[in-house]
Amino acid sequence: MRHRIYSELLRLSRAEADEGEAKITPPPTHAELAARVSTHREAVSRELKSLERAGLIERRRGAIVLLKPTELYTRIEKAFPSV
């Protein structure tokens, strides 16, 4: 579930010029994101809070900013290495 959320955040985001960040605007609700990755809203809330504490995302007015999108890619690759 965790990696499906990472993938969906990356898919929805748009890269910011010169900043190395990506932005999702307007941000989906937790319920919308949960429906996209086939999980519960509560699981999405917990994972987003965990990413926020880790310094990987930041919630701003009208946007979710992926501060380190490459770290999310790395986490996905570690969980599902290519054969």
C-alpha positions in Angstrom: 0.0 0.0 0.0 2.8 2.4 0.9 4.5 2.1 -2.4 1.2 2.5 -4.3 0.8 5.9 -2.5 4.3 6.9 -3.4 3.7 6.0 -7.1 0.4 7.9 -7.2 1.9 11.0 -5.6 4.7 10.9 -8.2 2.2 10.3 -11.1 0.1 13.3 -10.0 3.0 15.7 -9.5 4.5 18.2 -11.8 8.2 19.1 -11.5 9.1 22.6 -10.3 11.7 24.5 -12.4 15.1 24.7 -10.7 14.0 23.5 -7.3 14.3 19.7 -7.5 10.8 19.6 -6.1 7.4 18.5 -7.5 4.0 19.9 -6.8 0.5 18.4 -6.8 -2.0 21.2 -7.2 -4.8 21.1 -6.4 -4.2 18.3 -3.9 -6.5 15.4 -3.9 -8.4 14.6 -0.7 -7.2 11.6 1.3 -10.4 9.8 0.3 -9.7 10.4 -3.4 -6.1 9.3 -3.1 -7.3 6.2 -1.2 -9.7 5.3 -3.9 -7.0 5.7 -6.5 -4.7 3.2 -4.8 -7.4 0.9 -3.4 -6.9 1.4 0.3 -8.6 3.3 3.2 -8.5 7.0 3.9 -6.9 6.4 7.3 -4.0 4.5 5.7 -3.4 7.4 3.3 -3.5 9.9 6.2 -1.0 7.9 8.2 1.4 7.5 5.3 1.2 11.2 4.3 2.0 12.2 7.9 4.9 9.8 8.0 6.3 11.3 4.7 5.8 14.8 6.2 7.8 13.8 9.4 10.5 12.3 7.2 10.8 15.6 5.3 9.8 14.1 2.0 6.6 16.1 1.5 5.1 19.3 2.7 1.5 20.4 2.7 1.0 23.9 1.6 -2.1 25.9 1.0 -3.5 24.5 -2.2 -0.7 22.0 -2.9 1.2 19.0 -1.7 4.9 19.6 -2.4 7.2 16.6 -2.9 10.4 17.9 -1.5 12.5 14.9 -2.5 10.8 13.1 -5.3 14.0 11.1 -6.1 13.8 9.6 -2.6 10.3 8.3 -3.3 11.5 6.7 -6.6 14.4 5.1 -4.6 12.0 3.7 -2.1 9.9 2.2 -4.8 12.9 0.7 -6.6 14.2 -0.9 -3.4 10.9 -2.5 -2.7 10.5 -3.8 -6.3 14.0 -4.3 -7.8 14.2 -5.1 -11.5 14.8 -8.7 -12.4 
